[in-house]
Structures are given as structure tokens and as C-alpha cells.
């Protein structure tokens, strides 16, 4: 699979995930498993995007332009992201909550900044990016947090070896869903019962992305320009508009 194909898979997974998030009541009314299934599929998105960022570090022809583009689209995505997550202000009599956390674009941006710094031998820059991620994670918050930034760095450092890359991905997933996996293991050991937990299902679904990465063929694929950058804020804005018009009309 080329980077282009991987990004297509990640975008589809993200769209399904965000659609399920916004329209949870509608999906759950049909079947709770429909909602859970969509969110499970959505768990493929971040690891694949993180992988593409790690790979892009070594293939970009203009690191500064790449970093600047990520920063600008992280800014552009924040309002659609905040609106989509349905937080609190009133519009036309409808209560709309403003989500105060930063989007995953900020996580990807900091991960890219750290990887580019390491790639160019500027480890102090990487330390600054990690410190910024820690501060944001502990204050405002951002999708996948400091762990997400460290995951991108780990994928970059393991880029020469598929086995190591797979291990980095699986360790990240285990860390991110540690509480759910720990509760699952404790229940299984103490009671002998196989208790199905949403967090464990999400972890299993995310693990699939780690194996998808193994099919990467080291080719960029079709040129996409700004397509994937524009898709992120645009799809969130469209989802919010659909949700809003359903609420109003």
C-alpha cells in the first residue's frame, strides 16, 4: 500500500468514527452495536495518520513548508473540531457546547516537529515539541495527548524495521487502553469470565491498523496536494451543520 492508499483508509475510518460520534443517539436507537462498530472502525485512523507523519519526515522535499502547512491547518481545524464535538453557546435557540481540547492536528503537528528535529540532528527542538505536548496535555488537552506524540516519534525511530514498527504500535495501543485491558485481565483472572468491554474492543480494532502498516510499499502513490488537509476540517464542519439543521428543523 502506498501512503496515498493508507491516507484514504484513515480518512474513511475517521469519517465513520466522527459520524458515529455526532449521531450516536440515532445509531444507538437502531442498535448499540452499530454505534460501537463504527467507533471501532474509526480506531484505525490515528495510528495510520501517525505512521504517515513519521514516513513523511524522511520523504518531504521541504520540511519547513510541511511543518508550516500542518500548523496552519491545525489552526483552521480547531473551530470545526470544537463545533463537531457538540459542547456552550446558544445559536438560534439551540445549545451548542464548545469543546475546549485541541484536535488531533495539533498532536500530529507536534509529532512532526519532533521527528523533523530529530531527523536534522536538532534534539533540543524535539525536546521542546515533547515539552509543549506535555503542557498542552496537562492543561487544555488534545486528542491522544503526549502519548500520541511519543507514538509518532516511536514510529519514526523504528521506520527501518517492520517488526519494530509493529511492536511500537502494539505497545502504544496497550498503553492508551491500559485501564480497559487491565480491568479485562483482572476480571478474567479472578472470575474466569470473559467480560466484553468497549475499551478492549477499541484496542483490538486499533491493533488492526498496526498490521495494515505492514503492507506499506514505501511509495507515495498519487499526488493529493492539499486534499487530505482540507478534508479534516471540512468533514467536521459538514457533520456539525447536518446535526444542527436536524436539531433546528
Buried (B, 14 or more C-beta within 10 A) or exposed (E): BBBBBBBBBBBBBBBBBBBBBBBBEBBBEEEEEBBBBBBBBBBBBBBBBBBBBBBBBEEBEEBEEBBEBBBEBBBBBBBBBBBBBBEEEEEEEEEBEEBEBBBBBBBBBBBBBBBBBBBEEEEEBBEBBBEBBBEBBEEEEBBBBBBBBBBBBBBBBBBEEEEBBBBBBBEBBBEBBEEBBEBBEEBEEEEEEEEEBEBBBBBBBBBBBBEBBEEBEEEBBEEBEEEBBBBBBEBBBBBBEEBBEEBEE
